Amino acid sequence: MVVISSYLPEIIALSDRILVARTGRIVAEFDAADATQDKILYAAVH
């Protein structure tokens, strides 16, 4: 299942793997166990 959301608590709670896309490209990948809101936001903007 693919879930697209900007609500990070929901993404972390529902996901096994999190991919961060920026300008149409995957820029980061996290295991949900290792993901934090700070890491995801950093990947999204840098």
C-alpha positions in Angstrom: 0.0 0.0 0.0 1.2 3.5 -0.8 0.3 6.3 1.6 1.0 9.9 0.7 0.6 12.4 3.5 2.3 15.4 5.0 1.1 14.5 8.5 4.3 12.9 9.8 2.9 11.2 12.9 0.5 9.3 10.7 3.2 8.3 8.3 5.5 7.0 11.0 2.6 5.1 12.7 1.4 3.4 9.5 4.7 2.7 7.6 7.3 0.0 7.5 9.4 2.0 5.1 9.3 5.8 4.4 10.5 7.4 1.2 10.9 11.1 0.9 10.4 12.7 -2.5 11.4 16.2 -3.5 10.9 17.7 -7.0 9.8 14.3 -8.3 12.8 12.3 -7.1 13.3 10.0 -4.1 15.8 11.8 -1.9 15.8 9.7 1.3 14.6 6.3 2.6 14.0 5.3 6.2 12.9 2.3 8.1 10.0 3.4 10.3 11.8 2.2 13.4 14.6 4.6 12.6 12.6 7.5 11.3 11.9 10.7 13.3 10.0 13.7 12.3 13.2 15.7 12.3 15.0 13.3 9.9 12.1 13.3 7.5 11.7 17.1 7.5 15.5 17.5 7.0 15.4 15.2 4.0 12.4 17.0 2.6 14.0 20.4 2.6 17.8 19.8 2.1 
